Amino acid sequence: MISRALAPSHASSFFLLGQRGTGKSTFLRERFAAGSECLWVDLLDVDTETRLMRRPTALADQLEAFRRDHPTARWVVIDGIQKVPSLLDVVHREIERGHFLFALTGSSARRLRRGGPNLLAGRAFTYHLFPLTHRELAGAMPLEDMMRFGTLPRLLQLPVTSDRQEFLRAYANTYLREEIIADQAVRKLPPFRAFLEVAAQTSGRIVNYSAIARDVGSDPVTVKSYFEVLVDTLIGFTLEPWHESVRRRQRTAPKFYLADLGVRAALARRLELPVVPRTYEFGEAFEHLVIADVIRLASYGRRDWTFSYLRTKDDAEIDLIIDRPGMARACVEIKSSEVVDPIDASRLARLSADISNAEPFLFSLDRTPQRIAGVTCLHWTDGLTALGL
């Protein structure tokens, strides 16, 4: 059994958000399985969804009956709250009454905001559950498999390559489109289908809205809204360009990443291609994996960090800049080489010298820790620890 890094509060109601397939339901069933009375409302069940959609106040009746039968019970799980956002009004009222604590799972922050402004106005904490990190996997999946197939938990039950490919194809072709349609955020599906493939092919790169719009037969404003949908549904995330001036930062395009490398491969139609060491594709996937792991572990550790990247006018780049309150600003360069190249470290040292309060790191597959030109060079797994994760 995989031990997840997330540790939600035991004393407050909370939202547990994450793209479908990250194990939200499994996580909560394990949390409330032993020695706790818990009411489970499963909105993934069509009959339950239909009944509560027609009459949301029926939830209040159900809660009252449960309280009579289980007077010491404290927790209520509502699985798939984004399917009936109007239930948040009932939940809000029940939280105010103080009889229950709620664990609410969802995959679309956009739909929740439509149903309950500000996610119950601070009366419930918000946590995110992601695809598995390397620490949670603890060696259960080789690095090359993590980069080729991603780290959705279901993959651990599918050791055969063909089964993994079929799962990811179904996930990309069925779930993503269903989720977007249910979110009612996209009116014209044909250009959005084309957009998904292009977004996957360019994942990890600076977004060029105009070029993508030409490729998919749409316009830049619509394409930008498509990216916002993927971020709101937790299917992807962005890195903003770094600059100490927030105003200047907003004038440059972000980088976009699909949250899971396996989903990226499925959408880009690259599932049948292995990730071969010492190739450009390997380096690109490795960088993607490390950045995603940093963001996931920072979220689980409740770090109030912000993440960005730097690209100069001469195309020199720092892959990841992390603003860590109370700590030096981490400037991280990510290389997939098994032996650190001093030229890479020296280049990072020069770039980070122009950034105030900077601490440069070079993460790679080299297991020998080194200090080159003032840059801390570490194996990437040790590097995450050095960042404070």
Secondary structure, DSSP 8 states (H G I E B T S, - for coil): ----S----SSS-EEEE--TTS-HHHHHHHHTTSS--EEEEETTSHHHHHHHHH-TTHHHHHHHHHHHH-TT--EEEEETGGGSTTHHHHHHHHHHHTS-EEEEEES-HHHHHHHSTHHHHTSSEEEE--S--HHHHTTSS-HHHHHHH---GGGGG--SHHHHHHHHHHIIIIIHHHHHHHHT--S-HHHHHHHHHHHHHTTTEE--HHHHHHHHTS-HHHHHHHHHHHHHTTSEEEEEE--SSHHHHTTS--EEEES-HHHHHHHTT-TTS---TTSHHHHHHHHHHHHHHHHHHHHHTT---EEEEEE-TT--EEEEEEE-TTS-EEEEEE---SS--HHHHHHHHHHHTTSTTEEEEEEES--S-EEETTEEEEEHHHHHHHHT-
